[in-house]
Amino acid sequence: MALSNLSSVIRSNYKNTVGDYEITYNVTQDEGKPATEIGASVRKGEQKFGYIGISSIGRRSIIMEPGISDEEAKQICSAVIDDAARIFSE
C-alpha cells in the first residue's frame, strides 16, 4: 500500500486595524483553489468584541458584543466587507 497526497491545504492569516480594534482573518483553502470561507475575530487589546464568518457566495455573519459604538461598528463592517473582497480575489 502506498501513501498518496490527496490535497494540500494552505492557511493564511491577515490583519487589519480600525481605530483601536484589530480584525484578524483566518483562511483555509485547498492548494490551487480559491478560498470559500473566511473566519475572523475583532479584538481590542486582549478582549474579543466580535466574530465574523464570510462565504464566497455572499453570506455574511458579523456578530459584535456590547461596547462597540454604532460608528465603530459601521467602520468595522465596511472594512470587513472590503477586506473579504480582496481576500477572495487573490
Secondary structure, 3 states (H helix, E strand, C coil): CCCCCCCCEEEEEEEEEECCEEEEEEEEEECCCCCCEEEEEEEECCEEEEEEEEECCCCEEEEECCCCCHHHHHHHHHHHHHHHHHHHHC
